[in-house]
Structure formats: C-alpha cells, structure tokens
Amino acid sequence: MAVKRCFLWTVVAMASSASARNNSYFVRDRDLNPVFSENIVAKILQVAQPALSLEAPLRTYPESVPQTGPNAGKYEYREANFWTCGFLPGSIYALLERAIKFPRSLSVPDQHRPHFVKDGLEIGRHWSVAINQMSGRTDTHDMGFIVQPALQKDWELTGNEESFQSIVRAAHALASRWNPTVNAIRSWNTAVNNRYNITDMSTNFLVIIDSMCNLDLLYWVGHSQNNQTLIEIATTHAHTVRTSNLRFDSSSYHVANFDPRTGDVKAKFTSQGYRDNSTWTRGQAWSIMGFAQTYTWTKDPVLLETAIKCAEYFLKRLEEREGKHHHPFVPAWDFDAPSADPAEPLRDVSAGVIAANGMLIIHQALQGFSRRIDGAFNTTTDFLDAALRIVDETLDMALDRDFASFVPGSSQGDEGPFPVRASGFDAILRHATANNNEDARKRYWDHGLVYADYYLLEFGNKLLRMGLV
C-alpha cells in the first residue's frame, strides 16, 4: 500500500505542476497518466540531446541502465550495429508522433510547443544517420527492429524520402537471408555461449522466436512496392516458426536449429532463457506481438488463433502468480525459472510491455468479428483488459520515481534546444532483464532497458491511435 500511495501522490504532484496539460488518461479505471507525462518526454531528451554535440554517425547507442554499482543510473552503450540501436531514436519519434498527430497528449511546457517538432526532428535525424547508413546490412535479421521505430515513423510523419529508401533497402537485405529449403529467414549466423558453439552456417540454420517481429518490415515494403515475393517470404516464415518454435501448449522455444540442406529441425534450445524446455518470457512476448502483427497483414485466421493462444499461455502463467507475490502481472524473466526468494522473483518488464502491445493488436483484430466468429477462436479473454493490467502493474512497480522535468521558464538548454532537469536514472522503467541465461557470455539482469521504454511509449501511442485515450 505504501508503494501505491507514493505512486498516486507523485501523479497528483505531476498533474498540479505548471507544465502539466489538462488531460486525464484512464482506460477502464487503469491510471495511465505516467505514460503521457512530462517525465516521459524529459527522460528521453536527457539521454538524446547530449549527442547533438557529437559528430554523426554516432558510434554507440544506449542499451541498459544498471540499478547498482559504480555506473548505476546511467545508460551503458553498445556498438552502433547492435540490434537495439533503433529504440532510442524510435522513442524520439514516438514523441514526435504525439506532437504531430496527438498534440494534446504531448506534455511539454507551452514555450516549447511551437518548436518541438522542428527541434525534435533535428534530434531524431541526428540519431538516425547511422541507421540510414546500415540499412543495407545482410548480416542480421534484426532489420525491422533497427529501421522501423525511427525511419518508418520519419517517412510516415514527414515524407522523408531518404528514410523511405532505407526502409526499402532494409527489407530486401532481410529477404536476402531467406532459405527456400528451410522456408525461413536465417535469424543468427552463429550461436556461441559457454555451453555450445554453433558457427558452421553450411550445416546450421538458426531461427529464433524474436524473428516474428521483423516480418512487419517485409509486409510494409512488400505492399508499398507491390512486391509479392517479400509478402510470401514473410508469411511462409511465420508458418515455419509456428510449427518449429511453438510447443503444443503454445509456449515457445527460443531457438530452432535447422539443417539448411534438408530443412529438418536438428535441435530446439534457448540462448536467453532459463532452460531449453522452459519458456523465456520475452520470447513468448515476441510471439504474441509477431503473430498478431502478421495477422493484420494476412487476415489468416490461423495466425490470429496462434497469437491468441500464445497470449493466453502468457496470461495463464501470470495468473498462476496470483497470491504468491506482489504485482503478479509484471512477469518473471522466465516462467519456469526458480527464484531464491519466491516473494521477489527476478522480473522482465520488457516482456510485459511487449506482450501488452501484442494484446492490443489482438483486441483490435477481434473487433472486426461478430460474437459468433469470436467463438470460433475459442477465447473469452478480454485482451484489452489484460494489456491494461500488465501496464498498470508495471507502472506501479517499476516506474522510476526520480522524475525528469523541463526547467521552468527556460527556452534553451545547455546540451540542446530543451532545458531539462535530469533524473538520476536514465531509463523510464526499472526491473528489465536482458539475458540471465547461466551460460551467456554476457549475463545481466534487473536494469533499465531501452526497448522496455520504447514499447511503453508505443503502448501509449497505440491507445491514442485507437481513440481509447
């Protein structure tokens, strides 16, 4: 109760500040005001603006924020070509989408509102130079994660032709990893940790559950360019993942390894989860969102049913935690991992907000069916309610409460166009876990995570697009 009272007090304090807008963001009595707060905008800017002093293309991008140790509170950066490079720029563009399409939902002081789009675009495009330059990469399947959050939004919001051409180039680069024998896109070239060393691409073909969320890129470019090959590759890959990476109960294996010469599955295992036969929570979240996205393009009821079953498995495992520990809808990092303290399991908020995004897509998809057809999917789950509960509990438990804000009355900051009173913690959310597999070469857990924040912003923007807030 003390945590809840503290949270409510801070929301009230934020709402009473001079810069707050007269909006209230409740959906089905779930308080989502923090998703649209000044703190959200200021935290993204406190990380993004200092890079304006660096020459583009930027060499490193933020990934995780440790909660303890000498670097606690500050983003740790990865090389620019790491798969998470698109999410901080994507968060900038999520704010720009609010500014352009939903201006009443952008919480900035009045003096910054007239120039927010112009100056925000300068920041977003500065962070996008490296992404534009790497858009032709054929060494990774993560091209959707890399280019869509920022570059696709840049095209959609401003018509920037450079961004559009980069998106098209990225889709063809992703499609170059297609193997017609396996009927899938190669996810990883290699898989190396302290337990296995898979490096021979002639005898191994690795497909991971995360790959479902890069298919949206192929569909988007396929339809915009009238390229049926890209569309067919995406759909065929989705059905391959459905049969190779999902179990009979709709839980997921992280990795399936095929023989590229025959198309046969050689092994199924995990790289980031607890055990090969456990369910890594974020992998399950990727399956929900990926199959839901794929359905929106194909209208294939098999894919919607798959998304529903993956989501219901996720929710069933959350419901099992009711009464066992606080905030049961903030998922553990792996549904089957033991915990040294059952009352305080290690969490992964990124899995929760990714799953919540997928559930919003499912909810929206089901609105197009009559009740009779709904019954054909054999679901009575209220996916909107489930998504809202996940985010509500995530905010209550994991929202960092050292809020950032704009400096009152100032029109120009020392490090960029927006004067920000910085938080001591760079991320919006705490308690994400990137990789806690015991055999990982880099094992790190319980931290802020750039894509947890991005998908929280994207959840808010989905609600805006749906007209729910």
LUMMIVEX-351787 format. One record per residue (C-alpha): x, y, z; residue in three letters; residue number from 1. Coordinates in steps of 0.05 Angstrom, whole numbers, plus 5000, padded with zeros to 4 digits. Layout:
<rs>
X; Y; Z; ala; NUM
...
</rs>
This chain:
<rs>
5000; 5000; 5000; met; 1
5058; 5047; 5015; ala; 2
5083; 5040; 4943; val; 3
5014; 5053; 4915; lys; 4
5004; 5115; 4958; arg; 5
5072; 5141; 4936; cys; 6
5055; 5130; 4863; phe; 7
4987; 5165; 4870; leu; 8
5020; 5223; 4905; trp; 9
5071; 5233; 4850; thr; 10
5018; 5230; 4796; val; 11
4979; 5284; 4833; val; 12
5042; 5326; 4841; ala; 13
5057; 5320; 4767; met; 14
4986; 5338; 4748; ala; 15
4989; 5401; 4791; ser; 16
5054; 5426; 4760; ser; 17
5054; 5487; 4717; ala; 18
5073; 5448; 4655; ser; 19
5020; 5394; 4660; ala; 20
4964; 5391; 4609; arg; 21
4892; 5386; 4630; asn; 22
4884; 5315; 4607; asn; 23
4869; 5252; 4646; ser; 24
4890; 5184; 4619; tyr; 25
4847; 5130; 4649; phe; 26
4823; 5069; 4610; val; 27
4776; 5023; 4647; arg; 28
4798; 5055; 4712; asp; 29
4871; 5039; 4698; arg; 30
4914; 5101; 4711; asp; 31
4959; 5111; 4651; leu; 32
4978; 5184; 4665; asn; 33
5052; 5167; 4674; pro; 34
5055; 5142; 4602; val; 35
5037; 5212; 4577; phe; 36
5074; 5253; 4630; ser; 37
5127; 5307; 4624; glu; 38
5174; 5258; 4657; asn; 39
5170; 5212; 4596; ile; 40
5189; 5269; 4548; val; 41
5244; 5297; 4593; ala; 42
5276; 5229; 4605; lys; 43
5282; 5214; 4531; ile; 44
5311; 5284; 4518; leu; 45
5361; 5279; 4575; gln; 46
5391; 5219; 4540; val; 47
5382; 5242; 4468; ala; 48
5402; 5315; 4469; gln; 49
5476; 5310; 4491; pro; 50
5491; 5270; 4428; ala; 51
5479; 5333; 4386; leu; 52
5550; 5354; 4406; ser; 53
5578; 5290; 4374; leu; 54
5591; 5282; 4301; glu; 55
5543; 5236; 4264; ala; 56
5541; 5178; 4250; pro; 57
5541; 5163; 4324; leu; 58
5587; 5105; 4343; arg; 59
5548; 5078; 4403; thr; 60
5475; 5073; 4425; tyr; 61
5443; 5065; 4494; pro; 62
5420; 4996; 4515; glu; 63
5415; 4983; 4591; ser; 64
5416; 5023; 4655; val; 65
5446; 4987; 4716; pro; 66
5409; 4996; 4781; gln; 67
5470; 4982; 4825; thr; 68
5545; 4991; 4821; gly; 69
5591; 5048; 4800; pro; 70
5551; 5064; 4737; asn; 71
5482; 5059; 4769; ala; 72
5431; 5104; 4736; gly; 73
5469; 5117; 4671; lys; 74
5459; 5083; 4605; tyr; 75
5511; 5033; 4583; glu; 76
5523; 5039; 4509; tyr; 77
5533; 4986; 4456; arg; 78
5565; 4990; 4387; glu; 79
5522; 5024; 4336; ala; 80
5507; 4960; 4298; asn; 81
5478; 4924; 4359; phe; 82
5406; 4903; 4347; trp; 83
5378; 4953; 4399; thr; 84
5404; 5015; 4363; cys; 85
5336; 5034; 4335; gly; 86
5298; 5041; 4401; phe; 87
5324; 5107; 4429; leu; 88
5313; 5141; 4361; pro; 89
5246; 5105; 4360; gly; 90
5227; 5136; 4426; ser; 91
5244; 5205; 4399; ile; 92
5197; 5191; 4340; tyr; 93
5143; 5165; 4387; ala; 94
5144; 5233; 4420; leu; 95
5143; 5266; 4351; leu; 96
5082; 5225; 4332; glu; 97
5047; 5252; 4393; arg; 98
5069; 5323; 4376; ala; 99
5044; 5318; 4304; ile; 100
4982; 5274; 4309; lys; 101
4961; 5280; 4381; phe; 102
4987; 5347; 4406; pro; 103
4942; 5350; 4467; arg; 104
4978; 5287; 4492; ser; 105
5047; 5317; 4490; leu; 106
5066; 5341; 4559; ser; 107
5115; 5397; 4548; val; 108
5114; 5469; 4574; pro; 109
5078; 5519; 4530; asp; 110
5142; 5556; 4508; gln; 111
5169; 5492; 4476; his; 112
5107; 5470; 4440; arg; 113
5114; 5514; 4377; pro; 114
5184; 5489; 4362; his; 115
5181; 5418; 4389; phe; 116
5171; 5385; 4321; val; 117
5227; 5424; 4287; lys; 118
5278; 5413; 4343; asp; 119
5254; 5343; 4358; gly; 120
5265; 5324; 4285; leu; 121
5335; 5351; 4288; glu; 122
5350; 5306; 4347; ile; 123
5315; 5245; 4316; gly; 124
5351; 5252; 4249; arg; 125
5418; 5262; 4283; his; 126
5408; 5195; 4318; trp; 127
5384; 5164; 4251; ser; 128
5446; 5178; 4209; val; 129
5480; 5113; 4229; ala; 130
5415; 5075; 4220; ile; 131
5406; 5101; 4149; asn; 132
5477; 5081; 4134; gln; 133
5469; 5010; 4159; met; 134
5401; 4997; 4127; ser; 135
5431; 4951; 4074; gly; 136
5461; 4902; 4124; arg; 137
5453; 4829; 4106; thr; 138
5490; 4802; 4167; asp; 139
5429; 4806; 4214; thr; 140
5355; 4791; 4214; his; 141
5340; 4849; 4261; asp; 142
5328; 4900; 4207; met; 143
5257; 4913; 4229; gly; 144
5279; 4929; 4299; phe; 145
5335; 4972; 4272; ile; 146
5299; 5015; 4219; val; 147
5224; 5016; 4234; gln; 148
5220; 5052; 4301; pro; 149
5253; 5115; 4274; ala; 150
5258; 5112; 4198; leu; 151
5189; 5086; 4183; gln; 152
5160; 5138; 4230; lys; 153
5202; 5192; 4197; asp; 154
5173; 5173; 4130; trp; 155
5102; 5168; 4155; glu; 156
5104; 5234; 4193; leu; 157
5146; 5277; 4146; thr; 158
5152; 5242; 4079; gly; 159
5228; 5239; 4084; asn; 160
5249; 5203; 4021; glu; 161
5317; 5182; 4049; glu; 162
5282; 5145; 4106; ser; 163
5235; 5111; 4057; phe; 164
5292; 5086; 4013; gln; 165
5328; 5060; 4075; ser; 166
5266; 5021; 4096; ile; 167
5260; 4990; 4026; val; 168
5335; 4973; 4026; arg; 169
5328; 4941; 4095; ala; 170
5270; 4897; 4074; ala; 171
5309; 4870; 4015; his; 172
5370; 4859; 4059; ala; 173
5327; 4819; 4107; leu; 174
5297; 4778; 4050; ala; 175
5367; 4760; 4026; ser; 176
5372; 4714; 4087; arg; 177
5315; 4671; 4062; trp; 178
5326; 4597; 4050; asn; 179
5272; 4562; 4008; pro; 180
5292; 4493; 4034; thr; 181
5281; 4513; 4106; val; 182
5223; 4560; 4087; asn; 183
5250; 4612; 4135; ala; 184
5296; 4672; 4143; ile; 185
5361; 4658; 4178; arg; 186
5359; 4694; 4245; ser; 187
5430; 4687; 4272; trp; 188
5493; 4668; 4234; asn; 189
5522; 4636; 4296; thr; 190
5504; 4619; 4368; ala; 191
5561; 4618; 4417; val; 192
5559; 4615; 4493; asn; 193
5592; 4575; 4548; asn; 194
5551; 4513; 4531; arg; 195
5551; 4509; 4455; tyr; 196
5590; 4536; 4395; asn; 197
5547; 4536; 4332; ile; 198
5586; 4571; 4277; thr; 199
5581; 4528; 4213; asp; 200
5528; 4561; 4171; met; 201
5531; 4506; 4119; ser; 202
5503; 4456; 4169; thr; 203
5464; 4501; 4216; asn; 204
5406; 4549; 4204; phe; 205
5383; 4585; 4267; leu; 206
5313; 4613; 4273; val; 207
5292; 4649; 4336; ile; 208
5223; 4668; 4362; ile; 209
5241; 4742; 4361; asp; 210
5243; 4738; 4285; ser; 211
5168; 4743; 4283; met; 212
5173; 4817; 4299; cys; 213
5216; 4833; 4238; asn; 214
5164; 4808; 4189; leu; 215
5124; 4872; 4193; asp; 216
5181; 4905; 4154; leu; 217
5173; 4856; 4096; leu; 218
5098; 4865; 4094; tyr; 219
5102; 4941; 4096; trp; 220
5152; 4946; 4040; val; 221
5120; 4888; 4002; gly; 222
5053; 4923; 3999; his; 223
5081; 4993; 3987; ser; 224
5125; 4967; 3929; gln; 225
5075; 4915; 3904; asn; 226
5128; 4861; 3916; asn; 227
5092; 4796; 3927; gln; 228
5158; 4759; 3939; thr; 229
5171; 4797; 4003; leu; 230
5099; 4784; 4026; ile; 231
5104; 4709; 4012; glu; 232
5171; 4704; 4047; ile; 233
5142; 4736; 4110; ala; 234
5080; 4692; 4111; thr; 235
5118; 4628; 4098; thr; 236
5168; 4645; 4152; his; 237
5111; 4657; 4202; ala; 238
5082; 4589; 4189; his; 239
5150; 4556; 4195; thr; 240
5161; 4589; 4263; val; 241
5091; 4569; 4284; arg; 242
5107; 4495; 4273; thr; 243
5180; 4496; 4294; ser; 244
5186; 4544; 4353; asn; 245
5118; 4534; 4387; leu; 246
5100; 4475; 4432; arg; 247
5033; 4440; 4434; phe; 248
5010; 4486; 4490; asp; 249
5031; 4549; 4451; ser; 250
5092; 4563; 4495; ser; 251
5155; 4577; 4456; ser; 252
5225; 4552; 4445; tyr; 253
5274; 4609; 4437; his; 254
5316; 4577; 4381; val; 255
5303; 4524; 4329; ala; 256
5364; 4499; 4291; asn; 257
5351; 4471; 4221; phe; 258
5395; 4433; 4173; asp; 259
5397; 4482; 4114; pro; 260
5409; 4425; 4065; arg; 261
5346; 4386; 4083; thr; 262
5301; 4435; 4122; gly; 263
5297; 4386; 4180; asp; 264
5299; 4412; 4252; val; 265
5362; 4389; 4287; lys; 266
5351; 4419; 4356; ala; 267
5309; 4466; 4397; lys; 268
5340; 4504; 4454; phe; 269
5348; 4571; 4490; thr; 270
5400; 4625; 4488; ser; 271
5370; 4675; 4537; gln; 272
5320; 4635; 4577; gly; 273
5329; 4590; 4638; tyr; 274
5330; 4522; 4605; arg; 275
5318; 4493; 4536; asp; 276
5249; 4467; 4556; asn; 277
5229; 4528; 4597; ser; 278
5191; 4588; 4569; thr; 279
5233; 4650; 4565; trp; 280
5183; 4705; 4579; thr; 281
5206; 4757; 4529; arg; 282
5208; 4704; 4475; gly; 283
5135; 4689; 4490; gln; 284
5120; 4763; 4485; ala; 285
5154; 4767; 4417; trp; 286
5110; 4710; 4394; ser; 287
5046; 4747; 4416; ile; 288
5064; 4812; 4381; met; 289
5095; 4780; 4320; gly; 290
5037; 4733; 4303; phe; 291
4987; 4789; 4318; ala; 292
5024; 4836; 4270; gln; 293
5027; 4782; 4217; thr; 294
4952; 4771; 4222; tyr; 295
4938; 4845; 4210; thr; 296
4973; 4838; 4142; trp; 297
4949; 4769; 4121; thr; 298
4880; 4763; 4154; lys; 299
4897; 4690; 4160; asp; 300
4854; 4664; 4218; pro; 301
4906; 4611; 4235; val; 302
4956; 4666; 4252; leu; 303
4906; 4704; 4294; leu; 304
4889; 4640; 4331; glu; 305
4963; 4629; 4342; thr; 306
4972; 4699; 4371; ala; 307
4912; 4687; 4416; ile; 308
4938; 4621; 4442; lys; 309
5007; 4650; 4455; cys; 310
4975; 4707; 4493; ala; 311
4931; 4662; 4533; glu; 312
4990; 4620; 4553; tyr; 313
5026; 4683; 4575; phe; 314
4966; 4705; 4617; leu; 315
4956; 4636; 4647; lys; 316
5027; 4637; 4672; arg; 317
5017; 4706; 4702; leu; 318
4953; 4685; 4736; glu; 319
4990; 4627; 4768; glu; 320
5029; 4680; 4808; arg; 321
4966; 4710; 4839; glu; 322
4974; 4709; 4915; gly; 323
5046; 4686; 4911; lys; 324
5080; 4754; 4905; his; 325
5063; 4826; 4892; his; 326
5048; 4852; 4822; his; 327
5037; 4783; 4791; pro; 328
5025; 4814; 4722; phe; 329
5096; 4840; 4720; val; 330
5126; 4777; 4690; pro; 331
5186; 4739; 4716; ala; 332
5244; 4736; 4666; trp; 333
5228; 4662; 4652; asp; 334
5163; 4630; 4670; phe; 335
5198; 4567; 4695; asp; 336
5259; 4595; 4728; ala; 337
5266; 4582; 4803; pro; 338
5274; 4642; 4849; ser; 339
5318; 4647; 4910; ala; 340
5263; 4689; 4942; asp; 341
5194; 4668; 4915; pro; 342
5165; 4733; 4942; ala; 343
5213; 4773; 4898; glu; 344
5224; 4737; 4832; pro; 345
5270; 4768; 4781; leu; 346
5227; 4806; 4732; arg; 347
5230; 4829; 4660; asp; 348
5185; 4889; 4649; val; 349
5205; 4890; 4575; ser; 350
5169; 4823; 4566; ala; 351
5107; 4852; 4598; gly; 352
5102; 4915; 4556; val; 353
5118; 4878; 4492; ile; 354
5063; 4827; 4507; ala; 355
5015; 4884; 4524; ala; 356
5028; 4915; 4455; asn; 357
5012; 4849; 4423; gly; 358
4949; 4841; 4463; met; 359
4925; 4910; 4439; leu; 360
4934; 4886; 4368; ile; 361
4894; 4823; 4383; ile; 362
4839; 4864; 4417; his; 363
4834; 4909; 4356; gln; 364
4833; 4850; 4308; ala; 365
4776; 4817; 4345; leu; 366
4733; 4879; 4339; gln; 367
4723; 4861; 4266; gly; 368
4687; 4796; 4282; phe; 369
4617; 4781; 4305; ser; 370
4608; 4744; 4370; arg; 371
4594; 4681; 4332; arg; 372
4661; 4686; 4296; ile; 373
4696; 4705; 4360; asp; 374
4673; 4639; 4388; gly; 375
4709; 4603; 4332; ala; 376
4774; 4626; 4363; phe; 377
4752; 4593; 4428; asn; 378
4771; 4653; 4471; thr; 379
4733; 4693; 4523; thr; 380
4795; 4732; 4543; thr; 381
4788; 4808; 4546; asp; 382
4856; 4825; 4516; phe; 383
4848; 4900; 4526; leu; 384
4836; 4890; 4600; asp; 385
4895; 4843; 4605; ala; 386
4941; 4891; 4569; ala; 387
4919; 4948; 4614; leu; 388
4931; 4908; 4677; arg; 389
5002; 4889; 4655; ile; 390
5020; 4962; 4642; val; 391
4984; 4987; 4704; asp; 392
5022; 4939; 4749; glu; 393
5087; 4953; 4712; thr; 394
5080; 5028; 4725; leu; 395
5063; 5016; 4798; asp; 396
5122; 4971; 4810; met; 397
5176; 4992; 4760; ala; 398
5167; 5065; 4742; leu; 399
5230; 5101; 4764; asp; 400
5207; 5155; 4811; arg; 401
5265; 5203; 4804; asp; 402
5226; 5243; 4753; phe; 403
5258; 5286; 4699; ala; 404
5226; 5352; 4681; ser; 405
5235; 5415; 4640; phe; 406
5268; 5474; 4673; val; 407
5212; 5525; 4685; pro; 408
5216; 5588; 4644; gly; 409
5278; 5568; 4604; ser; 410
5276; 5566; 4528; ser; 411
5344; 5536; 4513; gln; 412
5385; 5481; 4548; gly; 413
5460; 5474; 4554; asp; 414
5460; 5409; 4514; glu; 415
5405; 5422; 4464; gly; 416
5342; 5461; 4450; pro; 417
5304; 5436; 4511; phe; 418
5327; 5453; 4582; pro; 419
5317; 5391; 4624; val; 420
5325; 5378; 4698; arg; 421
5354; 5309; 4691; ala; 422
5335; 5248; 4731; ser; 423
5389; 5208; 4765; gly; 424
5364; 5146; 4728; phe; 425
5365; 5149; 4652; asp; 426
5311; 5098; 4638; ala; 427
5236; 5106; 4649; ile; 428
5226; 5035; 4675; leu; 429
5267; 4992; 4722; arg; 430
5269; 4917; 4730; his; 431
5281; 4892; 4660; ala; 432
5326; 4832; 4646; thr; 433
5364; 4827; 4581; ala; 434
5397; 4759; 4588; asn; 435
5401; 4718; 4651; asn; 436
5418; 4651; 4619; asn; 437
5471; 4618; 4662; glu; 438
5515; 4602; 4601; asp; 439
5512; 4671; 4569; ala; 440
5578; 4705; 4552; arg; 441
5546; 4770; 4578; lys; 442
5497; 4758; 4634; arg; 443
5459; 4819; 4661; tyr; 444
5393; 4828; 4696; trp; 445
5349; 4876; 4736; asp; 446
5363; 4941; 4700; his; 447
5331; 4993; 4656; gly; 448
5327; 4974; 4583; leu; 449
5319; 5018; 4522; val; 450
5267; 4975; 4488; tyr; 451
5225; 4968; 4551; ala; 452
5218; 5044; 4549; asp; 453
5205; 5045; 4474; tyr; 454
5149; 4994; 4478; tyr; 455
5118; 5032; 4537; leu; 456
5115; 5094; 4494; leu; 457
5089; 5053; 4435; glu; 458
5034; 5024; 4480; phe; 459
5011; 5095; 4495; gly; 460
5012; 5114; 4422; asn; 461
4972; 5052; 4404; lys; 462
4919; 5074; 4454; leu; 463
4919; 5143; 4421; leu; 464
4911; 5114; 4351; arg; 465
4854; 5070; 4376; met; 466
4819; 5131; 4407; gly; 467
4819; 5100; 4476; leu; 468
4853; 5160; 4510; val; 469
</rs>
